[in-house]
Amino acid sequence: MYKRFIKRLLDFILSLLALIVLSPLFLVISISIKVNSKGPVFFLQERLGKNGKVFKIIKFRTMIVNAEHIGDGLKIKSENDNRITKVGKILRKTSLDELPQLINVIKGDMSIVGPRPPVTYYPHKFDKYSEKQKKRFEVRPGITGLAQIRVRNSASWDERIEIDVEYVKKVTFTQDVIIILKTIMQVLKRENVY
């Protein structure tokens, strides 16, 4: 019942409320991005969602335009990566760059809690995931998830996928609340951002 109906309803209501409450912060961040560097306020990127459906994730732009095609590509090894803007460094440290994904949640592309959505071609194209790994796509991807609170970015994709599959097998309200609370603690500690 929770996994099929209540989770989506809670996602929608909580995300809508959060967007309303955080709208002044959105405005301040948007102005800061525009003043600090050339390019759009938002960064849109194709990601794999539920059942492998492709959608565009929305984030605040933290890097120079076309950064994924320069230097280390998708890999960001440290906050000293010269592709990250001054405002971007602050947004990444505080995870505020993730806030626009609330729009993705309202649209139904994402959930507040679930496996993080990978790009369409890394670590694999959808049809190259094993049947076991594809189980991570049985639910909507999340702004945060079990892998985020356990290992964040300090583990390989294969390790994170294992944790995602574990989450999908047992989606519960209690587990989602624990993940949200632990995410808040992790953001405050700023652990394993890179």
C-alpha positions as CSV (number, residue, x, y, z in Angstrom):
1,M,0.0,0.0,0.0
2,Y,2.7,2.5,1.0
3,K,5.0,1.6,-1.9
4,R,2.2,1.8,-4.5
5,F,0.1,4.7,-3.4
6,I,1.0,6.5,-0.2
7,K,4.6,7.2,-1.1
8,R,3.7,9.0,-4.3
9,L,1.0,11.1,-2.5
10,L,3.5,12.1,0.3
11,D,6.2,12.9,-2.3
12,F,3.8,15.3,-4.1
13,I,2.5,17.1,-1.0
14,L,5.9,17.4,0.7
15,S,7.7,18.6,-2.4
16,L,5.0,21.2,-3.2
17,L,5.2,22.5,0.4
18,A,9.0,22.6,0.3
19,L,9.0,24.5,-3.0
20,I,6.6,27.1,-1.6
21,V,8.6,27.5,1.6
22,L,12.0,27.5,-0.1
23,S,11.0,29.9,-3.0
24,P,12.9,32.9,-1.5
25,L,16.0,30.7,-1.3
26,F,15.5,29.6,-4.9
27,L,15.4,33.3,-5.9
28,V,18.6,34.1,-4.0
29,I,20.5,31.1,-5.5
30,S,19.2,31.9,-9.0
31,I,20.5,35.5,-8.8
32,S,23.8,34.3,-7.4
33,I,24.4,31.9,-10.2
34,K,23.5,34.5,-12.9
35,V,25.8,37.1,-11.3
36,N,28.7,34.6,-10.8
37,S,29.0,33.0,-14.2
38,K,27.7,32.9,-17.8
39,G,25.0,30.3,-18.6
40,P,21.6,29.2,-17.4
41,V,20.5,29.0,-13.8
42,F,19.4,25.3,-14.1
43,F,21.4,22.3,-15.3
44,L,19.3,19.8,-17.2
45,Q,20.6,16.3,-17.9
46,E,19.0,13.1,-19.2
47,R,18.8,10.4,-16.6
48,L,17.3,6.9,-16.4
49,G,14.1,6.8,-14.3
50,K,11.5,4.2,-13.4
51,N,11.5,1.2,-15.8
52,G,14.4,2.8,-17.7
53,K,12.3,5.8,-18.9
54,V,14.5,8.7,-19.7
55,F,13.8,12.1,-18.1
56,K,15.6,15.4,-17.6
57,I,16.8,15.9,-14.0
58,I,16.8,19.5,-12.8
59,K,19.6,20.9,-10.7
60,F,21.1,24.3,-10.0
61,R,24.1,24.8,-12.3
62,T,27.3,24.5,-10.3
63,M,29.8,24.2,-13.1
64,I,30.8,26.1,-16.3
65,V,28.6,25.4,-19.3
66,N,29.5,22.0,-21.1
67,A,31.7,20.9,-18.1
68,E,30.9,17.2,-18.7
69,H,32.7,17.5,-22.1
70,I,35.8,19.1,-20.6
71,G,38.6,17.7,-18.4
72,D,37.5,14.6,-16.4
73,G,34.0,14.6,-17.9
74,L,31.5,13.2,-15.5
75,K,34.1,12.6,-12.7
76,I,34.6,15.4,-10.1
77,K,37.5,14.4,-7.9
78,S,37.6,17.4,-5.6
79,E,36.1,20.8,-4.9
80,N,39.2,22.3,-6.5
81,D,38.0,21.2,-10.0
82,N,38.4,24.4,-12.0
83,R,35.1,23.7,-13.8
84,I,33.1,24.3,-10.6
85,T,32.0,27.9,-10.2
86,K,32.5,29.9,-6.9
87,V,28.8,29.7,-6.2
88,G,28.8,26.1,-7.3
89,K,31.3,25.1,-4.6
90,I,28.9,26.4,-1.9
91,L,25.9,24.8,-3.5
92,R,27.7,21.4,-3.7
93,K,29.0,21.5,-0.2
94,T,25.5,22.2,1.2
95,S,23.7,20.0,-1.4
96,L,21.5,23.0,-2.3
97,D,22.2,22.3,-6.0
98,E,19.8,19.3,-5.6
99,L,16.8,21.3,-4.5
100,P,15.3,21.8,-8.0
101,Q,14.7,18.1,-8.1
102,L,11.6,18.8,-6.0
103,I,10.2,19.9,-9.4
104,N,11.0,16.4,-10.8
105,V,9.2,14.8,-7.8
106,I,6.1,16.9,-8.4
107,K,6.2,16.0,-12.1
108,G,6.4,12.3,-11.2
109,D,9.8,11.6,-12.6
110,M,11.4,11.2,-9.2
111,S,10.6,10.4,-5.5
112,I,12.1,12.0,-2.4
113,V,13.7,8.7,-1.5
114,G,14.9,6.1,-4.0
115,P,18.0,5.0,-6.0
116,R,19.9,7.9,-7.5
117,P,19.2,8.2,-11.2
118,P,22.2,7.5,-13.4
119,V,23.0,9.2,-16.7
120,T,21.7,7.3,-19.7
121,Y,25.1,6.0,-20.7
122,Y,27.0,5.5,-17.4
123,P,27.7,3.2,-15.7
124,H,25.7,1.3,-18.4
125,K,23.0,1.9,-21.0
126,F,19.7,0.6,-19.7
127,D,19.8,-2.7,-21.7
128,K,23.3,-3.5,-20.4
129,Y,22.3,-3.7,-16.8
130,S,21.9,-7.3,-15.5
131,E,18.4,-8.5,-14.6
132,K,19.3,-8.2,-10.9
133,Q,20.7,-4.6,-11.4
134,K,17.5,-3.6,-13.3
135,K,15.5,-4.1,-10.1
136,R,16.8,-0.7,-9.0
137,F,14.6,0.7,-11.8
138,E,11.4,-0.8,-10.4
139,V,10.8,2.4,-8.3
140,R,11.1,6.1,-9.1
141,P,14.6,7.4,-8.5
142,G,15.2,9.6,-5.5
143,I,16.7,12.9,-4.4
144,T,18.3,10.8,-1.7
145,G,18.5,7.0,-1.1
146,L,19.9,4.2,0.9
147,A,23.2,4.2,-1.0
148,Q,23.5,7.9,-0.4
149,I,23.4,7.6,3.4
150,R,25.6,4.5,3.4
151,V,28.4,5.4,1.0
152,R,27.4,8.6,-0.8
153,N,30.1,9.0,-3.6
154,S,32.8,6.9,-1.8
155,A,31.9,3.6,-3.5
156,S,31.8,2.3,-7.0
157,W,28.5,2.3,-9.1
158,D,28.3,-1.5,-8.8
159,E,28.4,-1.3,-5.0
160,R,25.8,1.4,-5.0
161,I,23.6,-0.6,-7.3
162,E,23.7,-3.5,-4.8
163,I,22.5,-1.2,-2.1
164,D,19.8,0.2,-4.4
165,V,18.5,-3.3,-5.1
166,E,18.4,-4.0,-1.3
167,Y,16.3,-0.8,-0.9
168,V,13.8,-1.7,-3.6
169,K,13.2,-5.2,-2.1
170,K,11.8,-3.5,1.1
171,V,10.4,0.0,0.6
172,T,8.7,1.1,3.8
173,F,7.6,4.4,5.3
174,T,9.9,3.9,8.4
175,Q,12.9,3.3,6.2
176,D,12.2,6.3,4.1
177,V,11.9,8.6,7.2
178,I,15.2,7.2,8.5
179,I,16.9,7.8,5.1
180,I,15.6,11.4,5.1
181,L,16.8,12.1,8.6
182,K,20.2,10.5,8.0
183,T,20.6,12.5,4.8
184,I,20.0,15.8,6.7
185,M,22.7,14.7,9.2
186,Q,25.1,13.8,6.4
187,V,24.5,17.2,4.6
188,L,25.3,19.0,7.9
189,K,28.5,17.0,8.3
190,R,29.3,17.3,4.6
191,E,30.8,13.9,4.3
192,N,31.9,12.2,1.1
193,V,30.8,14.9,-1.3
194,Y,33.5,13.9,-3.7
